[in-house]
Amino acid sequence: MKSKIFELLYRLLIITFAILGLCLNNPYGNGMQFWFFTSQTNAFVVIIETIICVLIIINICGKETHLAKNNVFSLIRLMITFFITITGIIYMFVLAPTGIAFAEKSASYMFNFRNIILHAIVPVMSIIGYYAFANSGMMNKNHAWYFLIYPFIYFVLAIFRVEFGGKPFYDGTLYPYFFIDPTIGGQGWGMVAIYVVVIIVL
């Protein structure tokens, strides 16, 4: 019982951080932040953690739930953990360093409280939570292909948004990230394709 209560409190803390990060000092406005992979994956974390918290409460009340052990649910939970991990890795090792190196953003902005929450705290807590509490068993290696569906859809929608007249973001760019923006530095679609392929392979 104590372990369940601890898990519940831990997951509620993840939810609190994710919601705080999504709402705190939001520079985008009008829902524009949800065109960013970061915001979407943090929102996914809120949804999946909320569902798990409900399941834990039901279990604490003495009722059995089988959803947590369902293979599809376990796969979705793993995929969301994977996507939020990618969010943290790409930001900390690609977006933040390049943004600072090319003087596009200051270090104080790239590592402000909001960015630290969304790109470090929530990803790390999600990873720890998955390995500490998840009991999903082995995943079939063929399931790896499912992990490519969401990133592919994300790239397609980000491109279509511009093609269908989407308005610029707060910094004047039309694309949420430089690696899918063919206009930055004249890199063109060829370079964008290389970025996308590298991310998919990783």
N, C-alpha and C positions, 0 to 999 in steps of 0.2 A: 504493500500500500504506500509506504513512504517513497519507494522508488518511482511509483506512478505520479505521486504528488510532485516530486522533484522534477520529473520529466515534463509535467504539465506547466510548472512555473518556468522551466527553461524555455519551453516552446512559446509561452506567452511573452517572454522577454524578447525572443526573436521577432515575434509579430509586432511588438511595441517599437523595436528599433526600426524595422522595415517601414512601418507606417510613418514614424517620425521622420525618417530619411526622405520618404516620398513627399511629405508635406512641408518639411522645414526649409525655409528660404528658397522656395521653388522659383528659379529664374525664368522658367519657360512660359508658364501661364496657359490658360484655356485648354488644358489637357495635352498640350504639345509635348510634355515630358514623356508621355506614353508612346511616342515614336522612337524612344531610345531603348535599346536592348536592356540597359541597366534597370530602367523603371519597370519594364515588362517582367523581367525575371524576379525583381523584388516583389512585384505584385503577385506573381505566381507563388512565391514563398509564403506570402500572407495567406493566400487561399489554401494551400496544402497544409500549412501549419494549423490553420483554424479548423480544418476538417479533422486533423489528427487530435487536436485538443478536445473536440467534441467526442471523438471516439474514446479518449482517455477518461473523460468525465463519465461517459456511459459505463465504462469498465469499472471505474471507482464505485459507481452506484450499484455494482453487483450484476450487471447484465453483460452478456457475451456479445461481442461484435466480431464479424469475420472479415470486414472490409480491409482492415489493416494487414491481413495475411493474403488478401486477394492478389494474384500475380500481376494483373493489370494495374491495380493501385500501387503496388510495390514498384513496378516499372516506372510509372508516372512520377512517383516520389523520387526515385533515383535520377530520372531525367531532369527534374527541377533542381535537384542538388547539383547535378553536373552543369546545368546552364548558369546557375548563380556562381559556381566555381569559375567558369569561363569568364563571367562578368568581372570578377575580382582579378583574375590573372591578366586579362587583356588590358584592363585599366591600369593596374599597378606596373606592368612591365612593358606596355606599348603606349597607351594613350597619355598617361601622365608624363612619362619621360620625354616623349616627342613633343607634347604640348609645351613643356618647360624649355626643352632644347631649342625649339624654333620660336621661342618667345611669343607663342600664341596665347598662353595662359601663364599666370604667375604660380609659383609653387604654393603660395598661401591659398590660392583658389583651388588648385588641383587637389590639395590635401586639406580642404576645410572640413568642418565637422560633418556636414551633409555628405560629402563625397567619401569620407572615411566610413561613415555608417553604411552607405549603399554598396561600396566597393571593397570593404575590408571586414567590418564587424559582422554584417549579415552573412556574407559568404563563409567566413570562418566558423561562425556559430552554426550555420546550416550543415557544414561538413562534419563538425564535431557531433552535432545532434544526430546526423544520419548514422555515423559509425558507433555512437554510444547507445542509441536506442532502437535503431531499425533492426528488424528481424525478418528480412525479406528473402533469405536464402540466396542461392546462386542464380545469376542471370544468364540466359542463353546468349552466347556470343553473336548469334544472328540478330539479336535485338539491337545491336549497335547501329544498324541502318535507321532505326526509328529516331535515333538521336539527331539525325541530319534533317529531319522533316521541318522542325520549327525554325532552325537557322536559315534554311532555304526559303521558307515562306517569308521570314523577316526581311531577307535581302530583296526578294521580289517586290514585296509591298513598299519597302523604302524607295525603290526605284520607280514603281508605278505612281507613288504619291507625287513625285516631282513631275513625271510625265503628264499627270492629270491636273497640274496647276497648284500643287500644294504650296502653302505660304512659307516664307523663310522662317528659320528658327531665330531665337533671340540674338544670335551673333551674326545674322545675315546669311548664313549658309543654308542651302536647300536640303542637304543630306545630313543625317545625324552624326555620321562618323567619316573621317577623312578617307578611310580605306574603301569606302563605297561611293566616294565623290570623284567623278572623272574630271571635274573642273579644277580641282586643287593642283596647282603647280603644273597644269597641263598634262597630268599623268594619263588621262584617257581611260577608255574601258579596258584596254589590255592590262594595264597595271591593276585596275580594280579586280579583274578576273584572277590575276595572280594572288592578290590579297585573299580573295574569297576561297580559292583552292587551298591555299596554305592553312587558313582557318579551319576549313572542312577536314583536311588531313590531320591537323592537330586534334 
